[in-house]
Amino acid sequence: MLTAFFRSELAQFLTPDLDPLGRRIIETVLADGTVEEHEALTPTAH
């Protein structure tokens, strides 16, 4: 249910002026990306 909500809402933010990282994050969500794929997009300090 939550996944369906995000799929229906996120596509509207895929505009030409969207930050490239934001675009990659949204595209990963829409493509059912894995946790590892999402983590690779958002590096954190260890």
BAFI-3210 file (N, C-alpha, C; in Angstrom, 3 decimals, decimal comma, padded with zeros to 6 digits):
// residues 46
n [1|2|3|4|5|6|7|8|9|10|11|12|13|14|15|16|17|18|19|20|21|22|23|24|25|26|27|28|29|30|31|32|33|34|35|36|37|38|39|40|41|42|43|44|45|46]
n.u [000,824|001,878|003,980|002,618|001,440|003,731|004,713|002,668|002,748|005,410|006,248|005,389|007,313|009,449|010,861|012,388|014,152|014,918|017,183|020,022|020,667|018,304|016,631|017,761|017,242|014,398|013,885|015,004|013,304|010,906|011,616|011,553|013,841|016,525|017,401|020,141|020,739|019,544|021,025|023,504|023,118|022,941|025,366|026,873|028,631|031,043]
n.v [-001,188|001,300|001,466|001,655|004,149|005,859|005,352|006,426|009,108|010,110|010,307|012,743|014,536|014,240|016,266|018,428|020,197|018,953|017,987|015,990|013,855|013,598|012,790|010,292|008,936|008,927|007,513|005,077|004,254|004,002|001,898|-000,250|-000,490|-002,009|-002,170|-001,922|-000,589|001,884|002,692|003,019|005,354|007,268|008,021|007,592|008,841|006,898]
n.w [000,000|000,857|-000,926|-003,360|-003,029|-002,994|-005,578|-007,149|-006,460|-006,679|-009,373|-010,422|-009,680|-011,343|-013,052|-015,552|-014,236|-011,920|-009,379|-010,167|-008,373|-006,925|-009,011|-009,612|-007,232|-007,151|-009,535|-008,837|-006,773|-008,243|-009,850|-008,210|-006,571|-004,712|-001,194|-000,996|-003,400|-002,913|-000,684|-001,894|-003,270|-001,344|000,368|003,580|006,461|008,156]
ca.u [000,000|002,756|004,724|001,709|001,311|004,938|004,774|001,705|003,060|006,768|006,440|005,137|008,508|010,471|010,846|013,712|015,034|015,183|018,581|020,335|020,569|016,873|016,119|018,219|016,513|013,021|013,901|015,282|012,054|009,946|012,092|011,616|015,241|016,833|017,955|021,530|020,752|019,242|022,183|024,576|022,802|023,009|026,489|026,918|029,937|031,136]
ca.v [000,000|002,463|001,483|002,165|005,583|006,536|005,250|007,344|010,490|010,546|010,580|014,161|015,315|014,000|017,426|018,703|020,939|018,160|017,668|014,642|012,850|013,410|012,001|008,906|008,359|008,664|006,436|003,833|003,880|003,566|000,636|-001,227|-000,651|-002,704|-001,340|-001,666|000,443|003,158|003,045|003,469|006,719|008,168|007,615|008,144|008,765|005,735]
ca.w [000,000|000,905|-002,187|-004,391|-002,804|-003,463|-007,038|-007,765|-006,126|-007,014|-010,801|-010,706|-009,363|-012,367|-013,939|-016,121|-013,332|-010,721|-009,102|-010,663|-007,314|-006,690|-010,136|-009,452|-006,097|-007,577|-010,523|-008,123|-006,105|-009,256|-010,426|-007,115|-006,194|-003,466|-000,127|-001,362|-004,445|-002,251|000,140|-002,787|-003,694|-000,198|001,213|004,930|007,124|009,060]
c.u [000,876|003,553|003,866|001,536|002,524|005,048|003,847|002,071|004,420|006,951|006,255|006,361|009,638|010,403|012,258|014,670|015,341|016,674|018,867|020,245|019,107|016,242|016,505|017,485|015,090|012,980|014,181|014,038|011,073|010,329|012,187|013,049|015,411|017,341|019,393|021,641|020,470|020,420|023,328|024,355|022,985|024,128|026,451|028,327|029,934|031,940]
c.v [001,263|002,593|002,056|003,673|006,326|006,482|006,273|008,810|010,969|010,947|012,063|015,041|015,107|015,101|017,695|019,404|020,194|017,872|016,227|013,552|012,565|012,553|010,533|008,216|008,001|007,517|005,086|003,344|003,314|002,236|-000,466|-001,529|-001,334|-001,714|-000,963|-000,589|001,819|003,618|003,579|004,912|007,728|007,736|008,315|008,008|007,582|006,094]
c.w [000,000|-000,388|-003,303|-004,257|-003,356|-004,977|-007,695|-007,536|-006,634|-008,473|-011,132|-010,448|-010,366|-013,424|-014,457|-015,156|-012,030|-010,589|-009,552|-009,588|-006,985|-007,770|-009,970|-008,304|-006,510|-008,577|-009,870|-007,384|-007,123|-009,892|-009,366|-006,711|-004,850|-002,421|-000,469|-002,438|-003,848|-001,397|-000,712|-003,242|-002,568|000,743|002,573|005,492|008,082|010,262]
res [m|l|t|a|f|f|r|s|e|l|a|q|f|l|t|p|d|l|d|p|l|g|r|r|i|i|e|t|v|l|a|d|g|t|v|e|e|h|e|a|l|t|p|t|a|h]
***
